[in-house]
Amino acid sequence: MNDNFEKLARAQEFMASQQAQATQAQTQQIYSVPTDFVKLPSKGKFYSKGHPLHNKDEVEVKYMTTKEEDILLSPAYIEKGVVFDKLIESVLINRSINVNSLYVGDKNAILISARKNAYGMEYPIQSMCKECEHKNKIEVNLNNLKNKEVDVEKINFTESGGFIITLPTSKAKVELKLLTGNDEIEITKRTEQKARHKLPASPVLDRYQQMFVSVNGDNDVFTVNNFIVNMPIADSRFLRKQYLKYNPDVDFSFNYSCEKCGVENGGLMPIMGDFFWPDD
């Protein structure tokens, strides 16, 4: 009887050992995709308290894989113009982040990181010389692109992530918010709806209606819209300048010397269709 128990115990130990080895082999075959941390131009300051990136100055993303290459090649995504959004959505580690809730500047930072980690830091572009109009072939080093310096300490933030500015002519205190992907979608819908009904386009008003949160503490839609329509142009110009000043983004500027005439040139690096398809 004891011999039988001993044989059974040895058999169970052998099976357990084999199972452990098989599990270890399976684990070793799983490839872990490397990740990176992207510094956000917004530093998380413009997101409301309930947002996953509220007060977070960086976000974790994974390196691009063949899955992301399929996204870049998707005819459906290309036709709808959502390739970059789908790419960002795919590389974000935190799945609770809605890509349409991100600000444009933060999206740009994620795209640059994804491109750099996948294809290297050199991005070839063409730029025309302002003096001799020669088309220069240059390579922008993506490592040299830094986030714009926004002095967030001087911004009067609200709890919702908006900010308050005082307009010079009307003296009104207006609360604005940065535009996200969701806001851009709403603006596009409004524009298309007006076109369908053959109504005149109003791109400035449509944009302001999406940007404005309140006027002098009043967030009533009628009050806000009435102010927007009757806002003096001087206030409108000041508002746009302040918005651009506060709007966090990547600094895309670069400088180079013309290879033909030697004149110093500057420009802004474009993110073109070939950004993720460098020449091999």
HUFEN-V661526 format. One record per run of one state. SS is the DSSP state (~ for helix, > for strand, _ for the rest). FROM is the first residue (numbers start at 1). LEN is the number of residues. If there is no record, write none. Layout:
SS/FROM/LEN  SS/FROM/LEN
//
This chain:
_/1/1  ~/2/28  _/30/5  >/35/5  _/40/18  >/58/5  _/63/3  ~/66/8  _/74/1  ~/75/6  _/81/2  ~/83/9  >/92/1  _/93/6  ~/99/3  _/102/1  >/103/1  ~/104/16  _/120/2  >/122/7  _/129/6  >/135/7  ~/142/3  _/145/2  >/147/1  _/148/4  ~/152/3  _/155/2  >/157/1  _/158/5  >/163/4  _/167/6  >/173/4  _/177/3  >/180/1  ~/181/16  _/197/6  ~/203/9  >/212/4  _/216/2  >/218/1  _/219/2  ~/221/9  _/230/3  ~/233/14  _/247/3  >/250/1  _/251/2  >/253/5  _/258/6  >/264/5  _/269/12
//
